[in-house]
Amino acid sequence: SPYSSLPPPRTPPPPPACVFGCGSLLPSWASRLPLFLFRFGSPGSLASAEMAAAAAICGQDEPAPRDPEGAAAAAGGGVERLDLGDGRAALVAGGKRSVYLMECEPVWGCVATPGRGGEMEDACAAVPRFADVPVRLLARRRDLDGLGLDADALRLPSHLFAVFDGHGGAEVSNYCRERLHVVLSKELRRPPSDLGEMSDVDMKEHWDDLFTRCFQTVDDEVSGLASRLVHGQPRSDPIAAENVGSTAVAVVVCSSHVVVANCGDSRIVLSRGKEPVALSIDQKPDRKDERARIEAAGGKVIQWNGHRVSGILAMSRSIGDRYLKPYIIPKPEVTIVPRAKDDDCLILASDGLWDVVSNEEACKVARRQIQQWHKNNSVTTSSSDGGDGSTDPAAQAAADYLTRLALKKGSQDNITVIVVDLKPRRKPKNNS
């Protein structure tokens, strides 16, 4: 095995009961590298206890698509009611590859290390049940009305995971870690206008607008264009120098869908079946559409140790970096993908991982490590409710292994990895 020289993954200690926390750790495989292990617990339920959903229908045998649009198209649309027995019922997204899960909270593992990159500028967040998502943002009214449900009142508990790769300093990435989920939660709680009979395109545009307002608000606060509260007092000064910024890749995990917003060159990949599905596209200055946008705004893309905006920044979008505006913008690209029965896990990471590990290899490693942990321990991850919204030793083993693999392959940057297990009720398997 090409990974045989890597030491076996550790079983981590139980996480502290907090939303954001960190501890220092020096495992044997990185005795010379300070490792910061961020662990997140549940902040308590923010969602209604009765909120819907759980049922999986059989998947199809066709290969999983490798791009965001293909992933969304493969899952189909529409909603049906499925009898789960014992007086329980669930909403099932139409299309044989889609699922709705009842009161199922994902479990995850997270590792963040400066690696060989010097100062730690990455940050990450995991916030279970951070908000309720109106189901009207994920399903058409006529599909819900046909089931005798109040489409405007139904909401799904949702969970947020995010990675922020800072540059020029850690101020912006740390601010995003503390602030992005708060702003997004407020956006989701805003009284919705009459959504009418929305098509899939309309829903996508609504999510685009929602995330754009969220990212722009955080960017304005970072840049000093909007006031923020500090110890109860409003302040409007920039939180960092003009050359400090951060990427932001965030995913909202609902029982039926995952919704991704990406700004920069961090990345999220879905392991579906045994295939990787890229849920974000790196925003680089050498992307044809991004280069055209930058040049239309009066900027230049210069080849200087890679393609860079004004010869400086190696990404084309970020939060912060006010000295490169309007060429650098905080507007995210949004992808909505219905969940499927054969979805295994999500991998969010900074480019410290993706620079040296491919999507295919990352998914293969994560899937194998999760299954191997369950095989070795002969237990399911969590109780019968499908997950408690907390760190998990199997997902932690996968995140830990991916980090060590990136270091072994020579990554020169900070490395942050979150692995979200979308199948918390697993049974041991003999192979992957």
VENVEN-V493353 format. One record per helix or strand of 2 or more residues. SS is the DSSP state (@ for helix, = for strand). FROM is the first residue (numbers start at 0). TO is the last residue. Records with the same first field share a line. If there is no record, write none. Layout:
SS = FROM-TO ; FROM-TO
This chain:
= = 21-24 ; 34-37 ; 54-55 ; 78-84 ; 87-92 ; 98-99 ; 106-112 ; 121-133 ; 154-166 ; 227-229 ; 232-234 ; 244-245 ; 247-252 ; 256-262 ; 266-271 ; 274-277 ; 300-302 ; 306-308 ; 318-319 ; 332-337 ; 342-348 ; 414-420
@ = 27-29 ; 67-74 ; 134-136 ; 140-144 ; 170-188 ; 199-222 ; 287-295 ; 321-323 ; 350-353 ; 358-376 ; 392-407
